[in-house]
Amino acid sequence: YVCSTWGNNHFKTFDGDVYQFPGICEYNFVSDCREAYREFSVHIQRALNSNGHPEIQYILMKIKDIMVYLKPNLVVVDGRIVKTPYYSSGVLIESGEIYTKIYAKLGMVLMWNQQDALMVELDNKFNNHTCGLCGDYNGIPIYNEFIDGDVSYNSITYGNLQKISKPNAKCEDPDETQALPSCNKHRDECQRLLTSPAFADCRLRLNLEMYIQACMQDMCACNGKEDSFCLCSTISEYSRQCSHAGGRPGEWRTQNFC
């Protein structure tokens, strides 16, 4: 089971909810939330890059007693910069030109493209034990994430609840009353991109509709700028998730597209 975040602040929980949350503080992405002994935690911080696009600035992980801090092209373990591949007490860190990957023996794989996209796969022994932006991993969408007892949250409220409080952090919570625009005029284009022949092997493996919705939000946010981030980040995520699910996406990038 996979939780991911990508592109224009999209998140997909383990239980399959897809939402947008534009926070720029440090947040609990996913942690083991059992009271007694917490095996791991993953925190992320996003910021806008020079093109105005959200990117993950850093990832802070604790695996049992090891602290790992990741930035693009930088891996720090317990305060020391390390060369990859790096292996220590059940944790393997690999870093290539594009992806940084971490395999932890306790049942977790993390993959980051050193820019906008992060994916965490967890062993199902953590069912019902996680918290954070990835949700509780109980197999039921919405419940305990966006509906808690009698209270229902919108995605911004839910995201703000995951903030890591730091005494000197200077970051504003996103406004919980903002409504997302309706982006229906982009539906046809997004559907066309995501059902191209290159993705024939992906149709039955993934929920196409949620990627169409994410793509529509991207197009809205970009206001017609022909910017590859707007067009490509959700399609890249669809392609990654398809491969991850055992599919074989074809070559969808071309000279003049992405």
N, C-alpha and C positions, 0 to 999 in steps of 0.2 A: 504493500500500500504506500502511496506516494502523496506527499504534500508539496505544493510548489508555489513560487511567486515569480512573476516575470513582468517585463514591459512596463506598461503604464499603471503600476500599482495594483496589478491583478494578483489574487490569491486563490488557491484551490485547496480546501481542507482535505484531510484524510477521508472524511465522509462524503466528499464530492460537492460541497457547497463552493460556488465561485462568487467572489465579491471583489470590490475595489476598496482600497484603503490608502489614502495618500499621506500617511504620517511620516514625519521626518525626525522622530526621536529614536531612541533605542528601544526595541520591542522584543518580547519573548516570542520567537518564531515557533519553536516547539520545545517543550521540556517534559521530563518525567515528573509528574506532579504528585507522586505518592508521598505521604508524609514522612515515613520512616527514613528510607534511603533513596535519594534521587540519583539515578544512574547517569543522567546527562541533561544538558540544556544547550540550546542554540539561540543566541540573540542576534538580531540584525539591526543595522542602521542604514537608512537610505538618505540620499541628498540629491539635489538637482545638479547635473553636470553642466559644463559650459554651454551645451546646446539646449539647456532647459529640460532635459529628460531625466527621470528618476533612475538612479543607479544605486546599487548596494555599495556603500563605502567600506563597510567592514562586517565581518561575522565573528562572533565571540562564542566559542564552544567550550563547554566543560564536559569531559568524558571521564566518569569516575573521578580520579583526582588530577587529571591532566587538563591544563588550560591551553586552548589553541586559539590564536588570533590570526585571522586571515584578512589580507588586503590584496588588491591586484598585484600579482608577482611577488608576494611576500607571505611567508609562513613563519609565525612565531609560536614556539611551544614553551610554556612555563617561563616566559620572559626572554627566551633566546631565539634569535633568528636561526632557522634550520634550513638545510638543503634538502630537496626532495629527490627521489622517494625517501621518506622518513618513516621508521618503524619503531614503536616503543609500546610496551605493555598493552598489546591488543589493539593498537591504533596504527593504521597505515595511511600515510598522506602522500598522494601523488599530485604533481602539478605539471601540466603541459602548457602549450602556448595559449590554449583557450580555456580548458577546464581545470579546476582544482577539485580533486576527489578525495574523500576521506572514508575509509572503511573502518568501522569499529566492531570488534568481536562481539560486543554486547547485543548486536542486532540492528545496526544502523549504517546506512550509506548516505553520504552527502555529496552533492555535485553542484558546483557553482561555475558559471561561465565568466567569472571575474568582472561581470558588468551587471546586467539587470536580473539574471535568472538563476534561481536557486531551487534545488529539488532535494527533498529528504525522504528516504525510504526507510520504513521501520518494520521490524519484526512484529508479528501480531501478538507477541507476548505483552506488548505495551497497549493492547486494546483497553480502552476505558481509563488509561492511566496518564494520558498526556493533557497538556494545557498550552495555551498560546494562540497565535494567529492561525495555527494549523488545526485547532479544535481538539475535541476530546477523544477522537478515534473510537467512537462507540458503534460505528457502522450505520448510525441514523443521521441523515442530513438534518440541518436546522436545530434539532434539539440539543440543548446545553450550549450551543453557540449563539444562535439568534433568538432562541426561546429558552428562558430559564425560569422554571416554575410558572408564575403568572406573568412574568415580565417579558416583553419582546424588545429586542435591540435592533437598531439598524446597523449596517456594517461599520459605520464610522464610530458609533458608540462602542461596538464590540472591539474594534481595533484600539481605541483609546484606552480600554480597560487592560490592554496587554503591555502598556508602557512600563519600562523599567525606571523606577524613580531614582534619579541621581540628583544630589543636592545642587550641583552647579550647572545642570544641563540647561541650555538656552534653546528651547524648542517649543513651538506652539502646538497645541492639539488641533487637528483639523476640526472645522465647524460641523457639529452633528446635525445641523438643520439643512445642510446643503442637499438638494435633490440632484440626482444624476439626470442629465438631459436625455430626452428620448432620441434615439439615433436610428430610427427605423429606415431612414432614407438610404442608409449604407448597407442594409441587409443583403441586397442582391449581389453587390460587389464582394462582400465578405463570404457569402455562400459560394460564389464562383471561385474565389481564391482557395477556399478550404475543401472544395470538392473537385479540384483539378485532378487529372489522371495520375499525377505523381502520388496522390494520397489514396489511391484506390484500396490499398491494403490496410488503411487506417479506419475506414468508415465503420466497421463493425466492432472495432476495438475501443473506441472512445465515444464520449457523448459529444457529438458534433455541435449541437445547439449551444453548449456553453462557450465553445471557442468562437462561434459566430457572434454571440453576444459580446464577448470580450473584444473581438475585432471591431464591432460596431462602436463600442465605447472609444476605442483607439482612434478611429476615423473622426469621430466627433471632436475628441480632444485636440486633434491636429488641425481642425478647421481647413481642410483642403491643402495643407502644406504637403508637397510631395516629398515626404521625409521618410527615409527608410525605417527609422525607429517605429513610426506610426504603423507602417504597413507590415513590417517584417517581424516584430517581436512576438505577436501572438501566433503567427504562422510558424515561426521557429519553435515555439513552445509546443504547438500541435505536433510538429515533426518529431521533437524530442520525446514527447509522451508516447507517440506512436511506436517509436523504436523501443522505448522502455517496455511497452506492452507486448513486445515481440513482433511488431509489424515492421514492414520494410518500406519506408517512404522513398519515393523515387527522387530524382534530382529536380527540385522545384525552383532553385535559385537560377537566374539567368544573368547574362551580361548586364541587362538593363533593369533587372528586378532583384532587389535585395543582395 
